[in-house]
Amino acid sequence: MSVSALEEWQFSSEQGERNYNQALREYPAQVIVDLAALRDNMRHLVDITNREGGPTEVMGVVKADAYGHGLVPSALAALAGGATWLGVAQAREALALRNAGIGVDRARVLTWVNNPLHAPYDDLIAADVDLSVATLTAIQKIAEAARAVGKPARVHIKVDTGFGRNGFTLAQIDSAIDLLLPLVDEGVFEIVGQWSHLAVADAPAVGEFVEKTDEQIRVFEEFTSRLHARGIEPRIRHLANTAATLSRPEIHYDLVRPGVALYGYEADPAMGTPSKYELRPAMTLQAQLSSVKNVGAGEGLSYGRVYVTDEPTSAAIVPVGYADGIHRSASGFNEAGSKHVNKPGAPVRVMTRDGARIFHVSGRVCMDQFILDLHGDAENMGVHIGDTVELFGPGRGEDYLEPTADDWARAADTISYEIFTCLRNRVPRLYANAFEVLDETDLGKLDQSTLL
Ligand SMILES: *Cc1c(COP(=O)(O)O)cnc(C)c1O
């Protein structure tokens, strides 16, 4: 077994290896995204949504820089896996996809969060981006933009079925229809979709929550009837996020909108592990140790002395901290330090002479670094400065002992989504298997220095 994780990456060429080494020169940590995992996860989602019934299209949700994985590479891998739609929250992300050369022949793009008073609806309509309408103000502003551009706006009517976030309520829907109908007649609005979002679909084992989802489905159908009664027939209805895509096939409708499943995770560990759903986490976060030294017993590690060594040991510094998006809440407290709290920090996989071992964040996560108590002598263990350690990855096998973003989420009292979306862009993103997944044209849309 190798002492560093370095040899484990398969490079496509000498250039790929040079790119990797250049990234190591630039920063002591790297996010490596496996584009084959993204493609395969999407293939699987396309497969399960079309197993019974169908045809159901699949939207790869790539908001928030593709949950921190990188917008354009992730979108292209999702398309390679069979997605026909891409979904983003913000207008600028939708425009970035189009500007990267992902045209309407490749994917419909839907965007849903903006300030209707200032949103660039004109640019979005010109770029063939589908728009969510959830307020009367948005309807008016989109209509003005569509007239100015001289092209109908493709809109999806967002309805609030019990999430309590965006969308028309049952009480508001008739006023919305009053505004919409003349715009359809005028030819400035094309009503493409009716959609909504689920609040508790990630808890399929909690009866009360399953009933709440059932209630949301009933209300969704009622909206369809209310639109139908006024002559509006949206062609595409969509409701399912990852949780419902994986666990409620009866509500796949015409389109599903999985986000976190594309990146290889279930929506909540309460649903089981990624492998239960045949998903493979795509992101690895690794770093190179910047210092390894021996310390005596009774030494406080990091700020606040919340972790104090209880024996002579070695301490290794992992040079990423909360300014990189490492949660401070993933800090580790021990009995000797904090007197009463004993809370292990998040796990890190370190390669030793005897194979992989897990150590935990020891003491507080700092701005740019955190410390691992190695519970032994680093020299004897074969742990050295410059070794690559893994914070999380695909979660490979028992012997491999690889933590996942779910493990980090548990340690930081959050969800995997926040673990990856918080990772700052000062940590370089590198892409594995790009040459296997993408054709030459798509490869040309990517920053070549990021390809392994
Ligand atoms: C983020 C988001 C999704 C995807 O949610 P996941 O739980 O990641 O699958 C789907 N629809 C909407 C409206 C969203 O905001």
The ligand as an ORCA input file, in Angstrom:
! r2SCAN-3c Opt
* xyz 0 1
  C     -32.044     22.306     -4.809
  C     -33.325     21.973     -5.424
  C     -33.551     20.689     -5.954
  C     -32.576     19.537     -5.761
  O     -32.654     19.092     -4.416
  P     -31.860     17.776     -3.960
  O     -32.366     17.501     -2.600
  O     -30.424     18.131     -3.994
  O     -32.193     16.735     -4.958
  C     -34.719     20.471     -6.626
  N     -35.640     21.466     -6.772
  C     -35.463     22.699     -6.261
  C     -36.506     23.727     -6.423
  C     -34.303     22.992     -5.556
  O     -34.148     24.214     -5.036
*
